[in-house]
Amino acid sequence: MPRERSVSTSPAVNLLIDIGNTRLKWSLAVQGKLVQPGAAIAHCQLTEDRLLVEWRNLPTLKTVAVASVANQNIVESVFSVIQRIQPGVPLHIVQPLKQSLGVVNAYTEPEKLGVDRWLGLVAARHSGLGGVCIADCGTAITIDLLREDGRHLGGLIAPGLKLMMQALHQGTAALPDALGSFPIAPANFTEAAIHSGVVLSAVGLIREVIGNYAPNMQLILTGGDAAQIANFFPANSRLDLDLVLRGLAIVMMEIE
């Protein structure tokens, strides 16, 4: 009797890439779930050679999905590396939509909502948490409100911690660039005073939004400075540093 041909049952693997304003994050995804997340790479360290090292041992990919708020040069470098390691693999750039996956975008021009914010809303909608307030604490601080029924109520944008510190340094004659880690308290030297001021500015913004617009919503904190800010919201917050990648995985499951 002829032998039956074996059929592979291995699930498809997608490469998900989140290119933010200052860092690139990535993960593999299988059936909508993140597996083997990679280390974040700062843009100042991002080269094609570095990406080749990061991705040279990837399994065979079904699709590469990219969400980017960075300049096009970085996206093109990423695509160049992917084509070198796995020629012909489909590349998909995700864009925000007016309505999809249970989320209704509040923006009058939906395409102008940052794709990272859109994907955070998608991930939150599928988290089972109900109404949520998403505070993405990265280069900028963005806060978005999502009702339990999936309707986006809009959001707010403010400078992130580093941008606030840089603005003080660049806009004054005497204040230093206060990068560092200091206790949050009234301080007796300038660097610590700046650090406490900008951190509490961010915390105060989030508290004000929660108190006035989202008193019954679950707070989700994400972004590079989220872990630091989460210390001020221990009882009512959820820290999810991979929220955008989770949203990207959900979008790709829908496309497949």
PyMOL commands that set and color helices and strands:
alter all, ss='L'
color gray80, all
select helices_A, chain A and resi 43-45+48-55+72-85+110-112+115-125+161-171+190-213+226-230+243-255
alter helices_A, ss='H'
color red, helices_A
select strands_A, chain A and resi 13-19+23-30+33-35+41-42+63-68+91-93+99-100+103-104+132-137+140-146+152-159+218-222+237-239
alter strands_A, ss='S'
color yellow, strands_A
deselect
rebuild
show_as cartoon
